[in-house]
């Protein structure tokens, strides 16, 4: 998970980008922080989605094969 300090910095840079603009170093920092945020978000989302089991109205499991395979792969690690 990304730290609160980094989130604050992302927001600070976004605000400055809209008002006064960013230096080239700040643009690089913003790009790197945003990429780190997205990587963390994607990893968290993947972990969360792999806990999902899909059931139909009759109570039968209908979880898509791709998701079932990802769950099996995750358990084997």
N, C-alpha and C positions, 0 to 999 in steps of 0.2 A: 504494500500500500504506500502511496506517495505521502510524504509528510505535509503537515499543515503549513510549514514554512515554505515549502516548494509551491503549494497551491496558492498561497498568498503572493509569492513572487510571480507566478503565472498571471494572476489577476492584475498585479501592479504593472507588469509589462504590457498587458493588453490595454489597460487604461492609458498608459503613457503613449502607446502606439497610436491611439486615437487622438490624443491631444497634441503632444509635442514631437512625436516621432521617436524612433529608436536609433541608437548607434549600431554600426555593423556587429559589434561584440554583443550588444543586447539582443539583436535579431537572432544571432547564433544561439545565445542562451535560451531565448524564448522557444526556438525550434527544438532544441534538445529537451527542454522541460516538457513541452507538449508531447514529444515522442515518448518520453518516459511515462507520462500520464496515460497516454493511449495504450502503451504496452501493459501497464498495470491494470487498466480497465479491461482490456481484452482477456488477460489471464484470469482475472476475477470472474468475468462473465462466463468464460469457458468452464471454470470450476463449478459455478452455480448451475449452468445448464446441464452439466453432466449428472446432476442429482435428480433431474426430472424424469418421471415415468409417465407416459401418456396412456390413458385408459379410454376405451370407448364407452358408450352408454350402457353396454351389457357387462361392463367390468373386466373386459379382456384387455390385456396389455397390447397396445399398438404403437409402442415407441419405435420411431424410425430406425432402420438398420444401422445407419451411420452413427446415430447417437448410442445405440447399444454397443457397437464396436468400440466407440471411444470410451465408454464406461469400462469395458473389459480391458482395454489397453491401459487405462488409468489404474485399475486394480492390480494389474500384473507388475507395475513399477514399484 
